[in-house]
Amino acid sequence: METTQHDDVAEVLAAVRALPLEARVEAWHAVGVELFEVASRPTIDWGEPSALAVDAVTVDEELAQLDAERRALEELTVTAAYVSRSADATMHAFAAAHARVVTRHDVLEVDQWESDPRQFVPGEFAADDLAARLGVRVGTAEAWAEAGDAVRASLPRMFVMAGAGEMRMTTCETVLRELEHLALAERESVEGMLVSGRALLGGSAAVKRRVRRLLASLGLSAPADEDASEALVEVSFREHPDQPRLTQMTVVMDADQAWQVQAAIDARARQLAQEHERLHGGATRYRMNRARVDAFVDLLLGSVRFDPIVRLTVPVRCFEDGTTPGTSMPFAGQGSGMPVPFGAIDRSRGCSAQGGSGRGVARPAAGQAPWGALYREAEDGVAPLAAGQVGDGVGIGTAGQRRAATAPRSITRVADLHVPGVGVVSAACVERLAGTVGSAFTVALVDEKRGVTRWTSRFTYRPSITTRRFVEQRDEHCRFPGCMRPGEFCDADHVVPYADGGATSGENLQLLCRHHHRAKTFGGWAVVMRSDGVCVWNSPTGTWYRTDPADTTAYEITSREGYALIA
């Protein structure tokens, strides 16, 4: 029985080997999809003939059948894990081959240029199209290609094991990083020790510990790299993936600093817990994690004076003709109209941006921030706020620009704010900051439906600080397909080059990281931006992509869809 099955597998494998490489990969994918369909069914179809398919008559026979099925499923799961690890190694190898082909293509192409002004390294943009097709970051695709070549050259036995599904490529990469300081002969010797033992079992963290212990026992530990350690020191903030009102703060610091900070936080947290117990007893629970966070904030802000700057994102309702209903409000001397802030229309009085008092909307002077676009609802209708005012007595700008509250406080247009990279900040916090001496506010008018910032700037090559901030708020990250580099580390790129008459405005600026800025300039990529901020990209190989403002997903589209979007 077993011999027959092996013969069948050998016969099928021989037939597959006779196919072209592309057909073999397609067959591999088709078989994987078919097996997934079988595995995801409520009842596994084992096929015929099989003892597992025989209907049980007694309870003992049914138990025996279930035990047999359990063992078989365990074996199938283990085999699938081998296939998964092998597929991962194969993907790395294909990515490396792809990078070599593109590099060779670039070398041949550059050799034909005699005085071409473009300057780039052959293969610099090899991973861009591949990353966009796979829906990953360019750095990830580049890392796959580099790891495929590096592991094959430096750890050949482990590379073969990964291809056979006996270990993960991530494990190979971990080992390579730990051994990269060794000479070739030393690396080959240590690799042999690791392969012959059980050091490569488990996750990357466990493997790293075993490798370091082995190197220490051999006197081959890596010397301390002060420069590398210094490059990792950072403080970063990011929105919590599950709770938008929470922010994740990551601090990478020297160990001796961390030890002192930890001791200070723990000591202050114990004090806060004792104070809470004295004031509230056991009526309310005060978790130690909450005490530690409160202690951290208390210690940090208690000894630091700062002037907060808050960016207010105001949702606006935009109309097809570019004007507000009942008014004509050109946008800072440009052809587009001023959007209407969300909620600024008194629906009981019809679509009008003027209140019952007859106070209209003042046209902003050229170059002036559209402070008049912020509204409040007063008893006599909807009226625009004066420059530097949010509601009554809440100032925009520095303390010297604020007005004292002289009238009862009305309902402001301030609501809970979503701060990119941080999360949701409550309206109460915003109002509290507004009353703090030294607080400053900037305003972005954002399309209510699409989330696109509606703003233009003066026609100079370098965008103003205000324009740059609005572009960052609209895009949030690099606009190249699949790239997620934060906007603060990106260039403000002119979609239509400034030398060709492109405006330095929100409608012609996009965020591009330096790598993808170069890819657009030198790598053969083309992009068109619509007025709503949607970018349509075309790769050097003819693949089309769509990227939306602040969207983390790049959409691969057909050429017909691409032309329709930019028509």
N, C-alpha and C positions, 0 to 999 in steps of 0.2 A: 504494500500500500504506500509506504513512505517513499520507496524507490520510484514508484510510478509518479508520485507528485513531484519529486525532484527532476525526473525526466521531463515532465510537462513544463516546469519552470525553466529548465535549460532550453527547451525548444522555443518557448515564448521569448526568452532573452535573446536567443540567436536571431529570431525574426525582428526584434526591436533593434538590434545592432545593425541590421541591414538597412534601416531607415536613415534618412538624412538627420542631422543633428536637430534641426528645428522640429521635425516630426517626432523625434524621440522625446523632446521636452514636452510637446503637446500631448503625447500619449501618457507621459508621466503625470501631467496635470489632470488629464481626463480620468485616469485610474484613481488618483487621489480624491477627486470629487465624487466618483462613484462609491468608493469605500466610505467616505464621510456620510453619504446618503444611507448606506447600509448600517453604519454604526449609530446613526441618530434615530433610527426607527425604534419604537417601543419594544418590539420583539425582533431579535437578531435572526436573520435568515441564514442558516449555516450552509445551505446547499445540500445537494445529494451527491454521493451517499455519505451519510454521517450518522454515527451512533447517537450523537447529540439530538438528532431530529426525531428519534423514536419516542412516541408518546409513552409517558410513564403510566403504569397500572397501579402500583402501590405507592404508599408514602415513601418507603425506603428507596424505591426505584426513582421517584421524583427527586428526592434529596440527592441521590447519586448523580442524576442528570444535571441538577443545578450546580453541584460541586464541579462536575466536568466542565460545564459552561463557564463557571467562574475562573477555573484555571486557564481555560482557553482564552478568555477575555483578558486576563492578566498578561498572557503571552502576546496577544495582539497589541495591547497597549504598550508593552515594552518594545515591540517591533516598530510600532508607530513612532515612538520616541527616537529610535535609531534613525528612522526615515527623516524625522524632523531635523535632527542634528546634521544628518548628511545633506539635507536640502539647504540648510543654513550655510554649511561649508561650500556647497556648490554655488550658492548665490554670491558668496565672497569671491570665489574663483572667477565666475562670469563677470562680476563687477571689475575685477582686476584686469581681465582680458579686454573688457570694454575700454578701460582707461588707456591701455597700451595701444589699442587701435586708434582712438581719438588722438593720442599724442603723436603717433606716426603720421596720421592724416595732417595734423597741424604742421609738423616738420616739413612734409612735402609741399604743403601750401605756402609756407613761409619762404621756402627755397625759391619759389617762383616770383616772389616780390623782390624787386631791386631797390626801390626807394619808398616803400610803403610806410606811412607815418605811424601805423598802428604798432603798439608794443605790448606784447603779452607772452607769457611762457607757454610753449606748446603743451597742450593737455590741461591748461589752467581751468578750462570750463568743461572738462570731460564729464563731470558728475552732474552738471546742471540739468540737462535733459533727462538723464536717468532718474535723478531725484524727483523731478516733477512727475514723471510717469509712475513712480513708486509711491508718491505722496509722503515723502520724508524730507528732512532738511538736507541741503547740499552737503553740509559737513558730515552727516551720517553716511550718505552715499560715498563720499570721498574716503571716509574711515573704513568702509567695507572694502573698497578697492585696495587701499594701502595695507590693510590687515591681510587681505588675501595674498598679496605679493610678499609681505614681510614674514608672515608665518611660514609660507612655503620655503622661503630662502633660509630663514634662521632656525626653524623648528620643523624640519621635513617629516620626521616620524610622527609628530603630533598632528601635522597637517593631514597626513594619510589617515590617522585615527579619526580625525574630525570628519573627513570625507566618508569614512565607513560608519559614521554615527556613534562612535565609541566615546566621544567627548565633544564638548561645546566649543564653538569658535571663540566665544567670550572667554572661556578658560584658557584657550591658546593665547589670546591677546594678553590676558592677565599674566601668564607665565613669561611671555615675551618681554613685557614691561619690567618684570622683576629681574630678568637675565640680560637686559640690553647693555649693562655695563661690563659684562664679561667678555673675555677674548673668545675667539671662535672655538678653540679647543676646549676651553673651560665650559662654554655653553653646550657643546655636544656631550661632554661628560655628564653634566648636570641633567640634561634632557634624558639621557639614558637611565639615570637613577630614578627620575620621576616616572618614566614610562614603565619601568620594571616594577615599581611599587604601587601603592594605592593612594599616592599623593594627589592624583588628578580626579578623584571622586568628590562629588559634592559641588556646592556652589563656588563662585569665584572668590568670595571672601575667605572661605575655608581653605581653598587651594593657595591663596596668597599667603595665609599664615603658615601653611606647611612648607611652601617654597622658601619663605624667609627663615624658618627654623633650620631648613637644610643648608641654606647658604651660610647661616651663622655657624653651624657645626663644621663647615668646611673652611671657614675663615674667608668667605667670599662675599660678605654682605656689602651692599651698595654704600658708598660714602654719602654723607649728608650733603644735600644740594640746597644751599641757602637761597640761591636765586629762584629755584623752582618753588620752594616753600613761600617765598615772598610774593610770587605771582599768584598764589592761590588765596592770599588774604583778601577778604571782601566782606561787604555787608549788602545784602540784597533783600528785596521785598517782592512778594507775589501774592496774588489773590488765592485764597483757599479754594481748591477744586470743588468742594462740596458745599461750603458755607460762605456765601458772598459777603457776609458781614464780618468775616474773619480774614486776617492777613497772616501769611507765613513770612517770618523774618529769619533769614539765614545769616549767621555770622561765622566767618572762618578767621580765627586769630591764633596767635602764638599760644602754646599750651600753658606757659606760665601766666600769661594774661588771663586765659580762660579759668585757671585754677583760682585766681584772686576774684574774678567776677562771680564765679560760682559760689565761693564762700560768702561774698557780700550779699548776693541774692538770697541765699539760704538763711543768712542771719536776719535780713530784713523781712523775709517771708514769715519767719517764726514770730517776729514782733507783731506783724500785721495779724497773724492768726490769733495771738494772745489778745490783742486789742479787740478783735471781732468777737472772741469768746466772752470777754468782759462786758461788751456792750449788748450783745444779742443772746448770749448763752447758747443753748442748743436749738433756738427757735429757727434759725436759718443755717443752712449748710455752707461752709466756706472751704471749698476744695483746696488742697495744697498746691495743685497746678495753677489755680486762679491766684493764690497768694504769691506764688513765684512770679507770675506775670505782673501783678500789681507792684511787687517789690522792684522788679526790673524797671518798670515805667517810673516808679517813684524815685529810684536812685538816678535814673538817667535825666529826667526832666527837672528834678529838684535842684540840680547844680548847673543847669544850662539855660541861658536866656536866648530865645529865638523869635524871629518875626515870621509867622507862617504865611505862605502864599498858596491860596486855594484857587483852583480852576473850576469855575461854574459852567457846566454844560447845560444849556437851555434848549429844550426841545422846541422846534418851530414847525409851523404848518406852511408849506410852500405851495404856490399856485402855478398852473401851467403858463400863465402869461407873465410870470415873474413879478407881479405886483400884489399888494395887499388889497382886499376888497374895500372899495370906497376911497382909496387913497392912491397917490402915485408917489412911490418912494424909491427912486433910483439908488443903486448901491455904490456909494462913494465915487460917483462920477463915471461908473461903468454902465454897461448896457443892461445888466441883470437887475432884478428887483429885490427889495428887502423882504425876507421871509417874515411871516407873522408868528410870533411866539405862541406855542401851544397854550390854549386856555385864555388867550387875550381877547377873544371875540365874545361879546355879550350876546348869547344866542336869543335871549328874550327880546332884543332890540334889532334882530336881523344881523346880517353879515356886515359889520362895520367896525373899523378899528378906532372909531371916535366915540367918546362917551357922551352921556347926556349933557354934560357941561359944555360941550362944543370944543373941548380941547383936542386939537388934532395931533398929528405925528410930525415932528420936525424932521426935516431932511438933514442927515449928518453932513458935515463939511468933508471935503476930500481929505483922505488920510486919517480922519477921526474915527475912533472906535464907536460902533453903533450902540452907545449906551441907551439911546431912546428905544431900542428894541426890547428892553425889559419893561414889563408892565406890572401893575397891581390892580386889583379889583377894589374900587372905592364905591361908596354908597351911591354916588351919582353916575356910575357907569365905569367904563374901562379907560384909564388914563395912562399915558406914558410916564415913566419915571424920569426924573431929571438925571443928568450925568452924575455918576458917583453916588447913586442912591439905590438901595434895594429895600422897598417898603418904606416905612417911616423910621428914620433914625438909625438905619443900618447902613453903614458907609461902604463904598467901594474905593479902594486906594488907601493911602496912608492916613494916619490919624489927623493930620492937618487938613485933609480934604473932606473929612466927615462933617455931617450936619448934626446938630443936637436934635433930639426928638422933641417936637413942639406940638404934636397932635397924637390922639390915640392911635395905637399901633394897628395897622390894617393887615390883612392876609397877604403875605409876600408870595412871590413866585418861586421861592427857594423850596426845593423838595429834597428827598434822599438823593444823594449823588453817587454815581458809579465812577470811581477813580480808576482808570486803567492800570493794571498791575498791582492794585491795592485791594479794591473791593468796594462795597457799598458803605458810604459814610452818611450817617443819619442827618436829617435836617436840623435837629436840635444841636448837633455838633457844629454844623455850618453857622448857625446863628450865634452860637457861643463864640466861635472864632471871629465872627463879624464884630463882636463887641470887644475884642481884645486889641489893646493898643499895639500898633505895628502890623496888624493883619492886612493883607492885600488880596484883592480878588481880580482874576481875569475871567473873561466871558467868552464862551464859544456858542454860536448859534448852530444847532444841529437839526437836520431834517428829521422830523418826527417819525416818518415811516422807514427811511433807509439808514438813518444814523449818520448821514454824510454832513460834514461841516460845510456850511454855506458862507464862504468868506473870500474876499479878494484883497490884494495888497498892491503897493506901489510897484511900478515897473522898473525895478533894479535887479541886477543879477543875484545879489545875495538877499535872501528873504529877510524881512524884518523879524524881530523876536516874536512878535504877535503871530505873524503868518507861520513861522516855523512851529510854534506851539499848536496852532490849529491843525496843521498838516499831521503833526504827531498824534493829536487827539483823534483825527479821522482814521489814520492808517494803523496806528499803534505798533506796527512792526514792518519789516521789509515787505514790499509788495510783490517781490518775485515769487513765482509759483512754488509753494511749499516751504518758503523761508520764513522763520519765526524770530529772526534777530530783533530784539527790542528797538523801538524807534529812536531812543536816546542815543543809540550807537550807530545810527544810519545817516546817510547823506540825504539832503533835499535835492532830488534830481529833477531837472527840467525834462518833462516828457517830450515836448517839442523843444529842441535845443534853443537856448537863448540867442545864439548867433543866427539862428534861422527865424527869429522873430517870436520865439516862445515867451510867454509872459511869466513873470515871477509872481504867480498867483496860486491860490489853492486849487484851481481847475487845471493847472499845468505842472504842479509839483507832486511828487510821490516820494515816499521813503524807500531808499535802496541801501542795503549794506554795501560796504566798499567793494566786496567781491562781485556782487551782482550789478553794481554800478559799472564796473569794468566789463562785466559780461554783456551788458547792454551796449557799451561803447565799442568794445573790441571783439566780443564773442559771437556776433552774428544774430543776436536776439533783437526782436522788434516789438514795440509796445504802443498801443493807442489807449488814451484815457478818455472816458466819456465825462460829461459834465456832472454826472452823479457819483463820480469817483470810481466806477468800475473800470478795471484795466483788462485789456485783451492782449495777450502775449502770443508771439509766434516764434518757435524755436528754429535753430539752424536746419533741423531735419524736417521742418514743416508741421510739427505738432502744435495745436492751438490750445491755449489755456485761458481761463477767466479767473481773476482774483477780485474779490469784493472788499471794500473798506473794512478793516478790523476783523475780517473773517480768517480763521485759521486754515480753511480748506481751499485748495486750488482745484478748480474744476477743469478736467480735460474735455474739450469740446471739439466739434467738427468744424471744418473750414467754413461750411455754410452758416453755422451758428456764429462763428467769429465775424464773418462779413456782415451778418444781420445786426450784430451788436454795435458795430462801428459805423453802420450805414447812416 
